[in-house]
């Protein structure tokens, strides 16, 4: 049903290109998720008996595609999670915005507040209630009024890129939830492009790049 694009795997980690429209992990919807798909893949490939361990150390929104790392052991999960807590896992995204972003480079710093019941995030001026969110961006291309930007996440908040840009009047193509005119149900133009981290056992820095191959990226890159 789903063709997994495995970028890298060893005994400790597995790196994959997440499919847009597929959950990172299961929820109440009973829709398919990457964690279940990868467990099934490992079980079949290595003929594993019983339950397969696979640790989810970070998430991508369902409508977002791109590179993710999963842990194949509890030790790897713990060490990767610690890198994330220390903001030592470098995450770079590509996004296509419906508008032209005038300033070619910039830094956004906001405090974000999440409504878990509605699954929506807003910018708040109340520093005591919100969580700090920081990102840097660079405009790569402008075509037909749309902007392709590369975004480096300094913090990893829920819906961070989507809400920080939309609060400034820049909307990711397809992301009607945060004000985009074009509505896409299963995939918005946000892609996890590059992921860098220290391998949990080899202690070597590893970098994985995954090019987006879908619309509207193909018209911007």
C-alpha positions, 0 to 999 in steps of 0.5 A: 500500500505504501512504498517506503523510501529508506534512506539509511539503516543499521542496527541502531537507527533507521532514517526514512523519507516520511510520506505526506499524509501519513501520521508519524505515530498512531492516534485515535483516527486509526489511519496508517502511521510511519511507526507501524509501517516501519515496524512491519518493514523491520519484522518482514526484512529481518524475520523478527519474532514477536513485537519489534521495538522502534523508538519515535524520537521526533515527529513531523506533522501528518501533512508534512513530508521528509527525512525522519530518524527512528531508533531501533534500540532503547539506548539509541532512543534515549541518546537521540532524544537527549540531543533533541532536548539540548537542541543539538539535532539540526533540522532544516526544512523547505517550504513554498509560500503563497506570497513573496517574502521581501526580506531575503534572510531573517530570524523569527522569535515568538512565544507559541501557545497550543490548543490541544483540543483544537490542535492549533497553535497561536502566537502569544505575547504572554511569555509565561504561557507560551513556549519560545520558538526560534527559527532562521530562514533564507529565501531561495527562489521567487516564482509567480509570486510564490517563495521557496525558502529554506528554514532552520529550526532552532527550537522544535515546537508543534506547528512552529514554521506554519504559525510563525510565518502565517502570523506575519502574513506568509502562508505555506501552500496548501495549509488552509488551517493556517490561512492559505488560500489553496487547500490541500487535505493530505500534503502542504508544501512543507518538507523536512529537507536535512537532518543532522545528528550524532550517531547514538553509538558511533558518535559520528555526525551524520547528515541526511538530505531528502529532496522534495519531489512533489508539487509545488516544489517541482516548480520552484527548485 
